[in-house]
Amino acid sequence: MSPRRSIAEARRTRETIERHATDLATTIGLEGLSIGRLALDLGMSKAGVIGHFGTKEALQLAVIETAVETFVERVWAPAAAAAPGRSRLEALCDAWLDYLASDELQGGCFLTAAACEFDGRPGPVREAIATAVRAWLQVLAAEAATAIANGEIAGASPEQVAFELNALTQAANQAQQLLDDPTAFDRARRAMHRLLGEQLAASPRGAAPPRRRD
Amino acid sequence: MSPRRSIAEARRTRETIERHATDLATTIGLEGLSIGRLALDLGMSKAGVIGHFGTKEALQLAVIETAVETFVERVWAPAAAAAPGRSRLEALCDAWLDYLASDELQGGCFLTAAACEFDGRPGPVREAIATAVRAWLQVLAAEAATAIANGEIAGASPEQVAFELNALTQAANQAQQLLDDPTAFDRARRAMHRLLGEQLAASPRGAAPPRRRD
């Protein structure tokens, strides 16, 4: 086997492990991931699995990175072409809820589950999860800031908008995963569009100053 | 020892175990609870701990019941005297956020953590958690229905209001627990009071029909 082929195969194997581990983690938790279970599921030796990561913590960090990359592909990419500001925020919210409701995420939102699991356990895994959540809230807040600057959402602080949009997806995720409630994503979508839209409805054609939202 | 005294002592011991197990569970998870750890922490024998519950699952169910009782004491009781409808909903939201922000809940919201941990694991523990969350959403929806009937919140469906209030506390809990964000509870409180109040602000003195919220 040529060195180049060998490196490419190692990368493919590593990606296969990461993808399966990410799926598993939403159901059994990041801490529940075991090298033995992954090896069994993938028909590999334990040494073959651990050789790609070194430690369980390195595997957990790789799983978080994979989940974030997939999130960016599924949620940011479809909305990237929308006009910055309210249009893109709406596109992001739609893609976000579509992704959470998809068959791909049988175990629900990876980051919400990981956050619940690790928020009380200091260390690099908790930090990686917090960094990912903060980065996403900043993406939402940046779009909200543009929407405010464009006069599309008046009076709201960008961070408050990001906080509330994030809240609605967390509740939809809980309703779907714990309560088997099929209306959850519709409820969240309705509230998101109201949050992003009602300001303008309240002051048609700029006739009156928009009310403060927060 | 008289039989009566013996029964009372057994009850006190059981309550001590339940309270400690509930505190522990918000940090290490319901599944992470071990008879050995509880025995060590409380200076008891393992047999002494397990004798009160029989199985680990029975211990987990007892912990959920304890957490629900405490929640009712801390959140429902302070709001019970408020007038049904919007006043009581506001009082419930304030007591809820105060409880989540209190030093008592170092590990954050017990039910949110338990829901994340067990939503993918069918069985009596998942059912007990789902029953508790559903019951709380029904309490909120019933108050919202009264507020709508009183004309205090117009146009919103009671279930949508309950969903959104629950969403805001989940996000505040995540922000506090994962992101160490001290503004989280204020953000949630602001959004809750806006959600419950802006309808009336939008139609002063009944001059115009309130806008639909959902």
Interface residues (C-beta under 8 A of the other chain):
Chain A: T26 T27 I28 G29 G107 G108 T112 A113 A115 C116 E117 F118 D119 G120 R121 R126 I129 A130 V133 R134 E159 Q160 F163 E164 N166 A167 L168 Q170 A171 A172 Q174 A175 Q177 L178 L179 T183 A184 R187 A188 R190 A191 R194 E198 A201 A202 R211 R213 D214
Chain B: T26 T27 I28 G29 G107 G108 T112 A113 A115 C116 E117 F118 D119 G120 R121 R126 I129 A130 V133 R134 E159 Q160 F163 E164 N166 A167 L168 Q170 A171 A172 Q174 A175 Q177 L178 L179 T183 A184 R187 A188 R190 A191 R194 E198 A201 A202 R211 R213 D214
